[in-house]
Amino acid sequence: MSELAEPGLAGKPDGHGPAHGGAHQGHVQGAHGTFRSYMTGFVLSVILTAVPFWLVMGDVLGDSLKTSIVIMAFAAVQIVVHMIYFLHMNTKSEGAKPSWRWPSRSRLSSSRWPARYGLYPFREFLIS
Amino acid sequence: MHETTAPPGAAAPVFYVQEEHAHGGGGTLFGFWLYLMSDCLLFAVLFATYGVLGRNYAAGPSGADLFDLRLVAVNTTLLLLSSLTYGFAMLETEKDRVGTTLAWLAITGLFGAAFVSIEIFEFTHLIREGATPQRSAFLSSFFALVGTHGLHVTFGIVWLVTLMVQVRRHGLIAENQRRLMCLSMFWHFLDVVWIGVFTFVYLMGYLR
């Protein structure tokens, strides 16, 4: 019974555990910006702020609904600019070990496969 | 004579729990993201409330009557500049320069303080004109949303000053770097919320 539960522990005995996570431990993490990236974000933000103020204060478009839609679009773009250039959001993880990952091919084709999982070939997907 | 586990004069054995600090702040930053997202929900609720109530003037003044967009533009500029200077402080932190880090943090704090001062000036001006939170649903939701943001900036300044004292006393140790990182996320997050405020509350309130 306990053997069946073991594959849930991320296949440590197989020796391909360290392939994930733990890549940069030991120092303060978090993505960092550069002078260039901060300036890019700032200049983009100034433009994306100045245009909506100009549109509203100068009544440039002459139609409040049209102006509303345009300034909302500018705000949405500026929020994304801030998230990328100031909050340094990206597709990398925050350094925490992922709690779940796709089972690797090697684990599926392990020689211990039939004995371990018996007649239920997709059991590993459910456990991991 | 009698057996002792440690010879007299030797220091008592000290035990460390290594795992507690092995992650270099990764866990803290992830946790802080969770906090920021909960804060985001708080602001989402206030924005939604303003979205529902923002046109209920109760025969009182509207945004077009009250808002001084030049003041809002100044405030927006101040907050944007403070985000930039905080970024410069983080760049100096990476280079391990205590003096310039503190200088940029001080400038950031001054921009933040100027922002809060202008907001207090604006609020007192509104209240003196009779546009109090009790006047209408529009003003209740306006003061709740903009006031909550202002309180966040205020506490951000308190946090900033606290960290400046910490950095001055202990230098740019790993703990202080982690704390500065958390505050930078908080500070930039408040700037992101302000984008929503000046667009959705001030500019769109001024349009109608």
Interface residues (C-beta under 8 A of the other chain):
Chain A: H24 Q25 G26 H27 V28 Q29 G30 H32 G33 T34 F35 Y38 M39 G41 F42 S45 V46 T49 P52 F53 V56 M57 S64 T67 S68 I71 M72 F74 A75 Q78 I79 H82 M83 F86 L87 E94 G95 A96
Chain B: A22 H23 G24 G25 G26 G27 L29 F30 W33 L69 A73 T76 T77 L80 S83 L84 G87 F88 M90 L91 E94 A174 Q177 R178 M181 M185 H188 F189 D191 V192 I195 G196 F198 T199 F200 L203 M204 Y206 L207 R208
